[in-house]
């Protein structure tokens, strides 16, 4: 499943990604990847979700594939074609949020993602919305995006009662 999804992201990234300006988006790609690395590192012993696949053997490989392929393609398309005007930006935001959430919903129904420790599709929707709000912020004002991210991380660690002792 995840090979197929990432293959589709790769094709979309090649077709619609703003490759001429990839260096401009590179810091934001790394920002998105860093967020996922932080999740996987900080919550190694208390995962909120776990990926499973028919072909790929474990969560780590699935995550690394997503980080390199789908996140890169997402940023190159999402920011590379980011429209002007609040109505168009809002529509663009909802299109991308819907794509991500539909894929996750299908993956959950098929057993390719399972939720744990109080996480659910509602929290995933919250995080998806936040990601697509924060990507353009990071692109223009990276320090502000990092500040927001730290606040969100502290908030989530508190809500989900993650203690320092829960970390590896």
Buried (B, 14 or more C-beta within 10 A) or exposed (E): BBBEBBEBBBEBBEEBBBEEEBEEBEEBBBBBBEBBBEBBEBBEEBBBBEBBBEEBEEBEBBBBBBBBBBBBBBBBBBBBEBEEEEEEEEEBBEEBBEBBBEBBBEBBEEEBBEBEEEBEBEBBBEBBBBBBEBBBBBBEEEEEBBEBBEEBBEEBBEEBEBEEEBEE
